[in-house]
Amino acid sequence: MPDNDKQIVIANRIKSARQLAGLSQGQVAKLMKLHRPSISEIEAANRKVSAEELARFAEIFDVSVSYLMGEAPDAVAENDERLKLAARELSKLSPDALNGLLRALAAVQSDLNTGKK
């Protein structure tokens, strides 16, 4: 896949993952310690993403780097009504509450991966 095509795939996956997470570009920018226009440029495929940024996006959106790079298939349909409801509810949270929820979800996921209950 040509480099520009890969950049477009990454941009689309980042935008899709952000929207599914119910986050605004501004919220993601704060979590990434970037300016909001940088997120807009990334999502428009006008700015390349570093390996560190790609890993951070994956962490924030709780997806794999391979998913963001277009190497793994979409796991969930974007038109799933449950996801739309979750996104609406998450968008109502303050940044601190959202960070707390994301940390809690990461802990649960970690427990599931290590076999703890």
C-alpha positions in Angstrom: 0.0 0.0 0.0 1.5 3.4 -1.0 2.6 5.6 2.0 -0.2 8.2 1.3 -2.9 5.4 1.2 -1.6 4.1 4.6 -1.8 7.7 6.0 -5.4 8.0 4.8 -6.3 4.6 6.4 -4.7 5.7 9.7 -6.5 9.0 9.6 -9.9 7.4 9.0 -9.3 4.8 11.7 -8.3 7.5 14.3 -11.3 9.6 13.4 -13.7 6.6 13.6 -12.2 5.4 16.9 -12.5 8.9 18.4 -16.1 9.2 17.3 -17.0 5.7 18.6 -15.4 6.7 21.9 -17.6 9.8 22.0 -14.7 12.1 22.3 -14.3 15.5 20.6 -11.1 16.5 18.9 -10.5 19.0 21.7 -10.8 16.2 24.3 -8.4 14.0 22.4 -6.0 16.9 22.0 -5.9 17.4 25.8 -5.3 13.7 26.4 -2.6 13.7 23.8 -1.1 17.0 25.0 -1.5 18.4 21.5 -3.4 21.4 20.0 -6.9 20.7 18.6 -5.9 21.7 15.1 -3.2 18.9 15.2 -6.0 16.3 15.7 -7.9 17.8 12.8 -4.8 17.7 10.6 -4.2 14.0 11.6 -7.8 13.1 10.9 -7.7 14.8 7.5 -4.5 12.9 6.7 -2.6 16.1 6.3 -0.2 15.3 9.2 1.7 12.1 9.7 1.4 10.3 13.1 4.5 9.3 15.0 4.9 5.8 16.5 4.5 7.3 20.0 1.3 9.2 19.0 -0.1 6.1 17.3 0.5 4.1 20.5 -1.1 6.8 22.6 -4.2 7.0 20.3 -4.5 3.2 20.6 -4.3 3.5 24.4 -6.9 6.3 24.6 -9.4 4.5 22.2 -8.7 1.1 23.7 -7.9 -0.4 20.2 -4.8 -2.0 18.9 -2.1 -0.2 16.9 -2.7 -2.7 14.1 -6.3 -1.7 14.0 -5.4 2.0 13.7 -2.9 1.1 10.9 -5.6 -0.8 9.0 -4.0 -4.2 9.5 -6.9 -5.5 11.7 -10.5 -5.6 10.7 -13.2 -3.4 12.3 -14.4 -5.2 15.4 -17.7 -3.4 15.8 -20.1 -1.9 13.3 -20.2 1.8 13.6 -24.0 1.9 13.2 -24.6 -0.3 16.3 -27.2 1.6 18.3 -25.5 0.5 21.6 -22.3 2.3 20.5 -24.2 5.4 19.6 -25.9 5.5 23.0 -22.6 4.9 24.8 -20.9 7.6 22.8 -23.7 10.1 23.6 -23.4 9.3 27.3 -19.6 9.4 27.4 -19.7 12.8 25.7 -21.5 14.2 28.7 -18.6 13.3 31.1 -16.1 15.9 32.3 -12.5 15.2 31.2 -11.6 14.1 34.7 -14.6 11.7 34.9 -13.8 10.3 31.4 -10.1 9.7 32.4 -11.3 7.9 35.5 -13.6 5.8 33.5 -11.0 5.0 30.9 -8.6 4.0 33.7 -11.2 1.7 35.3 -12.0 0.1 31.9 -8.2 -0.4 31.3 -8.0 -2.1 34.7 -10.9 -4.4 33.9 -9.4 -5.2 30.5 -6.1 -5.9 32.1 -7.7 -8.3 34.7 -9.5 -10.1 31.8 -6.3 -10.5 29.9 -4.4 -11.9 33.0 -7.3 -14.2 34.0 -8.3 -12.3 37.2 -12.0 -11.9 38.0 
